[in-house]
Amino acid sequence: MKKAVILMSGGLDSVAAAGFLQKEYNISLALTFDYGQKAAAKELKAASDICSYYNIEHKIIKLDWLKEITKTSLVADEEIPVSNLGTKDSAKAVWIPNRNGLFLNIAAAFADSFEYDYIIFGANKDEGNTFPDNTEEFRAEITKAFEFSTLKKPKVTAPLINYTKNDIVKIAIENNIPLNLIWSCYGSGKYHCGECESCRHLKKALIANHIEDYIIFNK
């Protein structure tokens, strides 16, 4: 089997990617990043639970300095109001500088040191429409970069890159992926807030698949 390291946020896309590839890849290590995001505690708990479910070694990497250069809703005390889901304005409101590029480069260092052939991350079609680091072009180009920056030359794979959130929830249901373990909200409340960019995508996908009560959202 293909030996892989996965970026594990604890959200819908990363758990679906892990579950979707279980039969094809030996996912030996999951990396979760704590960069001072408001949802850090919830994300780390979800990621840990998911890794336990799939028996994947879990490592948390702290990047405290990233919060210092980030001014968006994911780390700010106040929410930046955005009404238009999936637009450039909504993407800018939750943008973390070079996040996927940074995370994948760290994963590439692990791949180089521990002989991982692949790096998995949960890019998807919906977010690829607004986030440049969720596109096939980005995946292909960063894979090329690792041919020069590493000796192992790991390939970056994004199994959900051509799927919408609706598709991903459908895949999760069909593959018995534990959606009950995820945390996809940008906040840190008892339940998903239902209002942030991520929650709105998730809620829409759950409704489309007729399982809107599967995740509890604040009323």
N, C-alpha and C positions, 0 to 999 in steps of 0.2 A: 504493500500500500504506500501511497505518497505521503511522506512525512511533512507535516505542516504546523505552522504557528498561526494563531488567529487573533485578530483584534476583537476583543470582547467588551462591548460597552454595557451589556446587560439589557439592551433594548431589543425590539422586534427583529431588526435586520441581522444583528450578530448571532442571536440564538437560532434564527431560521437558517442562516448560512451554516452554522455548526451542525444542526440537525440534518439539513439537506445533504451534507457531504460525508456523513458518518460512515457510509458503506464504501466510499471511494478513497477517503483520505484518513491517514492516521494523524488526527489532530492531537499533538502531544503537549502543546503549551498554549495558554491563552494569556494575553496581555491586556490589562485594564489600566487606564490612565486617570490619575487624580490630578487635575490641574486647577483645583479651586472652584470647580463648577458647583452651583447650588445643589444639584442632585447627586453630588459625589457619594454620600453615604448610602443612598438608595441604589445607585448604580453599582457600587462595589458589592453590596449585599446580593443584588440580583445576579451579577456576574459570578459571584462565588457559588450561589445556589445552582446556576446553570452548569458551571464547571463540575460541581459535585454530581449532578444528574448524569452528565456525559463522561465522568471520570477523566477530566482533563486537568493537568497541572495548571494552577492559576497564580499569576504574578501581578502584583500591583506596582505601578511605576509612578512616582510622584514628580510632577513638573510644576512646582510652585511658581516659578517665574512666569509661566504662561498667563496666569491670571493678571499679572502686573501689566501686561501689554494688551489685555483684552477688555473691551468696554461694552460688550453686548449683553443681552438678556441672560445668557447662560451663567454668567458670573456676577452681573450687576444686581444690586439690591432691589432695584425697581425694574418692572417689566417694561420693555419698549413696545408700545401698542402698534400692532400691524393688523389690518383688516383683510388684506388680500393674500390668502394662503397660496404658497408655491410661486411667489413672484420674486423678483430681484430684491425688492424692498424687504420682504419677509425673510429672505435668506441673509441679507445684510444685518438684520436685527439679531441674528443668532450666530453670526460668523465668528469662528475662532481662527486667528492667523495661522495659516499653513498647517492646520490640524492634521489632516490625513497624510500630508507629506511628511510631517514630523513623526507621527505614529508609525508609519510604514518604514521610515528610515531606522527607527529604533528596533522595529521587528526584524529588519534586514540585518542589523548587528547581531541579534540573537540567532537568526538563521545562519549567518556566517560562522558563528562560534560553535553552534550545536548541530550543524548539518541538516537544517530544515530545507526541503526542496521547494516548498511553497509558503506563501504568506496569504492568508485569507482575510478579506474585509467585506463589510456588508453594504457596499454601494448599491444603489437601486435606481430605477428609471425615473421615478418621481423627483427624487432629490438631484439626480443628474441634470434635470431641466433647469435648475437654479444654482446648484453648487458645482463649480468647475472641477472640484476634487472628487466628484462622484461619477465621472464620465468614463467611457471606454478609452477615450484618448489619454486621459490622465493615467489610467491603469497600465496602458501599453507603454507610455513614455517613462513611468517610474520603474517599470520592469527593465526597460532598456538601460536606465541609469544604474541599476544594481549590477548589470553586467560589467560595469567599470568600477563601482565603488565596493564590491565584495568579491571574494574568491569563490564563494559557493554559487553565486549568481541565481538566487531564488526567484521564482516566478510569482508575480502577484496575480491572484485569482479573485474574482468577484462574481460568485455564481448567481447573484440576484440582479445583476446590472441591467438586464433587459426586462425586469419584472417591476410592475407597479406595487404599491403597498397592498392594494386589493389582491393582487396575485400572490404576494408573499404570505398574507394571512391564509389564503386558500391552500398554499403549499404546506404551511405549518399544520393546518387541520389534517390534510391528507397524510402527512408523515408523523403524526402524533408528537409534534414538537411542543414542549411544555410552555405554552404562552402564559400560563398562570404564574410563571416565575419572573416574567420580564418587568423592567421599569423603563418606560420610554419617555417619561415626563421630564421637562426641564426644571421642575420644582422639586421640593422635598417634603411635601405634605403626606398625610396618611394614605391618600388615594391620588391617582392621576388627576391633574387639575382640569383636564378637558378643554383648556383654552390656549395653551402654548402651541407653537408650530408643530411639534412632534405629536402631541396629544390629538390635535385636530386631524392630522393624517391618519393616526391609528384609529380614532373613532370612526372616521369615514370608511376605512377598510373593514372594520368589524361589522358595521351596518351593512355594507355591500355583501358580506358573507353570512348575514343573518345570525351573528353571534354577538350583538351589541352589548349584551349583559355579561360577557366573558371577563371583561376588565371593568373594575369599579372606577367611575369618574366622580369627582365632586359635582354635586347638583347645582 
